[in-house]
Amino acid sequence: MPRDDKKDVPSNVPMTLILLHFFGSSHREYGPMIDILSQNYTCLAPDLRGFGDDASTTETDFSVDAMTDDVLALIREQVREPFVLVGHSMSGKVALNVAARQPDGLLGLVLLAPSPPSPEPIDDDESQRLLTTHGQREAAEETLSKITAVQLSEAYGEIIISDDLRASPAAWAAWLERGSREDISDRMEHVQAPIQIVLGEKDDHINADLMQKTLLTHFPGTSMITIERAAHVLPLEKPAEVAAIVDTFAAWLSSKPTPTPSGATRPMPPVN
């Protein structure tokens, strides 16, 4: 897919973008992107259970399937047109699981530095740090420095830090101890929608090598774009570039026929 396509190419049909956030984050990470994309699309950015405005939830199940059920309920209740799922990191795995359920109207997936369908290889020391220091501002600031390569504005940095601090302790621990380790690889054969992968050049954790070993074994030939001078928090580090990629992919999808009930798939866009 060409990187220099204009970001304001309108889709040929009405379309909804469902934007799912990364671990410890909320819908707020997509604010700058929504400012751009809402000119051409309906944008929905829910908080996954236990995070953001849902941090005070009384739910106790924070599995990938539970989060998937929530997203599917949102789709049934609020989406009345073809849609694209955008999954970031943790919610990349959720988005793949949603796609494996084959909901009506799903056109494609944009996966931003996605957690793979297989267990995510989180460093044991880092996992322990995140578990034992959650709720401490100094630790949240350290996390911010680890997952960004761009000097964010004070406002953007505070979004990441404050969302980190308000996340439900139960949801926080559940992802690190169980959710990230879930293996849904056997469901990938049911994913029929085209996929666009987007990575940050400076992301030391979710990188091209991991994608080659995990996601691309299921979806060979999938387009993968790397954004220069960005790390893990792509929607806030490079919102205009990510929005342009989402828009170009969505516009391409809107020009294609809807997948048939028999399971036929579309050809993939050219690999960048």
C-alpha positions in Angstrom: 0.0 0.0 0.0 1.6 3.3 -1.0 2.7 5.4 2.0 2.1 8.7 0.2 -1.6 8.4 -0.5 -3.5 11.4 0.7 -5.1 10.8 4.2 -8.4 12.5 3.2 -9.5 10.0 0.5 -13.2 9.5 1.3 -14.6 6.0 1.4 -17.2 5.0 -1.2 -19.7 3.8 1.3 -20.6 4.8 4.9 -18.3 3.1 7.3 -17.7 2.9 11.0 -14.2 2.6 12.6 -14.1 0.8 15.9 -10.9 1.9 17.7 -9.7 -0.4 20.5 -7.0 0.8 22.9 -3.8 -0.7 24.3 -3.2 -2.3 27.7 -3.6 0.3 30.5 -5.0 2.9 28.2 -8.5 4.1 27.2 -10.4 5.7 24.3 -8.5 8.9 25.0 -5.5 7.6 23.1 -7.5 8.0 19.9 -8.5 11.6 20.4 -6.1 13.1 17.8 -6.9 10.4 15.2 -10.6 10.8 15.7 -10.3 14.5 15.0 -8.9 13.5 11.6 -11.0 10.4 10.7 -14.4 11.7 11.9 -14.5 13.9 8.8 -15.2 10.8 6.7 -16.1 8.0 9.1 -18.3 7.3 12.2 -15.7 6.6 15.0 -16.5 4.5 18.1 -13.7 4.2 20.7 -15.0 2.1 23.7 -13.1 1.5 26.9 -12.4 -2.2 27.3 -13.6 -3.7 30.6 -11.5 -2.7 33.5 -9.8 0.3 31.8 -10.5 4.0 31.3 -14.1 5.0 32.3 -14.8 1.3 32.8 -12.1 0.9 35.5 -14.7 0.7 38.3 -16.5 -2.3 36.7 -17.8 -5.0 38.9 -17.0 -7.6 36.2 -14.5 -10.3 37.3 -13.8 -11.9 33.9 -11.1 -10.0 32.0 -10.3 -12.8 29.5 -9.8 -12.2 25.7 -13.2 -13.9 25.1 -14.9 -11.6 27.7 -13.5 -8.5 26.0 -14.5 -9.9 22.7 -18.1 -10.4 23.8 -18.2 -6.8 24.9 -17.0 -5.6 21.5 -19.5 -7.8 19.7 -22.3 -6.4 21.9 -21.2 -2.9 21.0 -21.4 -3.8 17.3 -24.8 -5.3 17.6 -26.2 -2.3 19.5 -24.5 0.6 17.8 -23.1 -0.3 14.4 -25.5 -0.2 11.4 -23.0 0.0 8.5 -19.8 -1.8 7.4 -17.0 -1.4 9.8 -13.2 -1.7 10.3 -11.7 -2.8 13.6 -8.6 -1.0 14.7 -6.8 -3.0 17.5 -3.8 -1.7 19.4 -1.4 -3.9 21.3 -3.6 -5.9 23.8 -6.7 -5.2 21.8 -5.0 -6.5 18.6 -5.5 -9.9 20.1 -9.1 -9.0 20.9 -9.7 -7.7 17.4 -8.4 -11.0 15.9 -10.7 -12.9 18.2 -13.6 -10.7 17.1 -12.8 -11.4 13.5 -12.6 -15.1 14.1 -16.3 -14.9 15.2 -17.0 -13.5 11.7 -19.5 -10.7 12.7 -21.7 -9.4 9.9 -20.3 -6.2 8.3 -16.6 -6.6 9.2 -14.5 -5.3 6.3 -11.0 -5.5 7.7 -8.6 -5.1 10.6 -5.9 -2.6 11.2 -3.6 -3.9 13.9 -1.3 -1.4 15.6 1.7 -3.1 17.3 -0.7 -6.0 18.0 -0.4 -8.7 20.7 -0.1 -11.9 18.7 -2.6 -14.7 18.7 0.0 -16.9 20.4 1.2 -16.0 24.0 2.9 -12.6 24.0 6.5 -12.8 25.0 6.6 -10.3 27.8 9.9 -10.1 29.7 9.5 -11.7 33.1 11.3 -8.8 34.9 9.1 -6.2 33.1 6.0 -8.1 33.8 6.9 -8.3 37.5 7.7 -4.6 37.6 4.3 -3.8 36.1 2.5 -6.1 38.5 4.2 -4.8 41.7 4.2 -1.1 41.0 0.8 -0.5 39.4 -0.8 2.6 40.9 2.5 4.4 41.5 2.9 7.5 39.4 6.7 7.1 39.2 6.2 3.6 37.7 3.7 5.0 35.2 6.1 7.6 34.1 8.8 5.0 33.6 6.4 3.0 31.5 5.7 6.0 29.4 9.4 6.5 28.7 9.7 2.8 27.7 6.9 2.7 25.2 7.4 6.0 23.4 10.1 7.3 21.1 8.5 10.7 20.4 8.6 13.5 23.0 4.9 13.8 23.6 3.1 17.0 24.7 2.5 17.3 28.4 -1.2 16.7 27.7 -0.7 13.5 25.7 1.8 12.2 28.2 -0.7 12.8 31.0 -3.3 10.8 29.1 -1.1 7.7 29.2 0.0 8.2 32.8 -3.5 8.9 34.2 -5.1 6.0 32.3 -2.3 3.7 33.6 -3.0 4.8 37.2 -6.8 4.4 37.0 -6.9 1.0 35.4 -8.7 -1.7 37.5 -6.0 -3.6 39.5 -7.9 -6.8 38.7 -8.0 -6.1 34.9 -4.3 -5.0 35.0 -3.2 -8.3 36.7 -5.5 -10.4 34.5 -3.8 -9.3 31.3 -0.3 -9.7 32.5 -0.9 -13.1 34.2 -3.4 -14.6 31.9 -4.7 -12.6 28.9 -1.4 -11.9 27.3 -0.6 -15.6 27.6 -3.8 -16.8 26.0 -3.3 -18.8 22.8 -6.0 -18.3 20.2 -3.9 -19.4 17.3 -6.3 -22.2 16.4 -9.0 -19.7 15.7 -7.0 -17.8 13.1 -8.3 -20.0 10.3 -11.7 -18.4 10.8 -10.4 -14.9 10.2 -11.4 -14.0 6.6 -11.1 -10.2 6.7 -8.0 -8.5 5.2 -5.4 -7.2 7.7 -3.1 -4.2 7.8 -0.3 -4.3 10.3 1.3 -1.1 11.6 4.5 -1.1 13.7 6.7 1.5 15.3 10.3 1.5 14.1 11.5 2.0 17.7 9.2 -0.5 19.3 11.5 -3.1 21.0 8.7 -5.4 22.0 6.1 -5.7 19.2 8.3 -5.7 16.1 8.6 -7.1 12.6 10.5 -10.2 13.8 7.7 -11.1 16.2 5.1 -10.6 13.5 6.9 -12.8 11.1 7.1 -15.6 13.8 3.5 -15.3 14.9 0.8 -13.4 12.9 2.3 -13.7 9.4 2.5 -17.5 9.8 -1.3 -17.4 9.7 -1.7 -14.6 7.2 1.2 -14.7 4.7 1.5 -11.7 2.4 -0.3 -9.4 4.8 0.7 -5.7 4.4 3.0 -4.5 7.2 4.0 -0.8 7.5 6.6 0.5 9.8 6.4 4.1 11.0 9.8 5.8 11.5 10.8 7.4 14.8 7.8 5.9 16.7 7.6 3.2 19.3 4.5 1.6 20.8 2.0 4.3 21.4 1.4 5.0 17.7 -2.0 6.8 18.0 -0.4 9.6 20.1 3.2 9.5 18.8 2.2 9.7 15.1 -1.6 10.3 14.9 -1.7 11.8 11.4 0.4 9.1 9.9 -1.6 6.3 11.5 -4.9 8.0 10.5 -3.6 8.2 6.9 -2.9 4.5 6.9 -6.3 3.6 8.4 -8.0 5.9 5.9 -6.2 4.5 2.9 -6.9 0.9 4.0 -10.6 1.7 4.7 -11.0 3.4 1.3 -9.5 0.4 -0.4 -11.8 -1.9 1.5 -14.9 0.2 0.5 -14.1 -0.3 -3.1 -14.1 -4.1 -2.8 -17.1 -6.5 -2.7 -18.2 -7.7 0.7 -16.8 -11.2 1.6 -19.2 -13.9 0.6 -20.9 -16.3 3.0 -18.9 -19.1 1.5 -15.8 -17.6 3.0 -14.1 -16.2 -0.1 -11.6 -13.5 0.8 -10.4 -10.4 -1.0 -6.9 -10.1 -2.5 -4.6 -8.2 -0.2 -3.4 -4.7 -1.0 0.3 -4.5 -2.2 2.8 -5.0 0.6 4.6 -1.7 1.3 
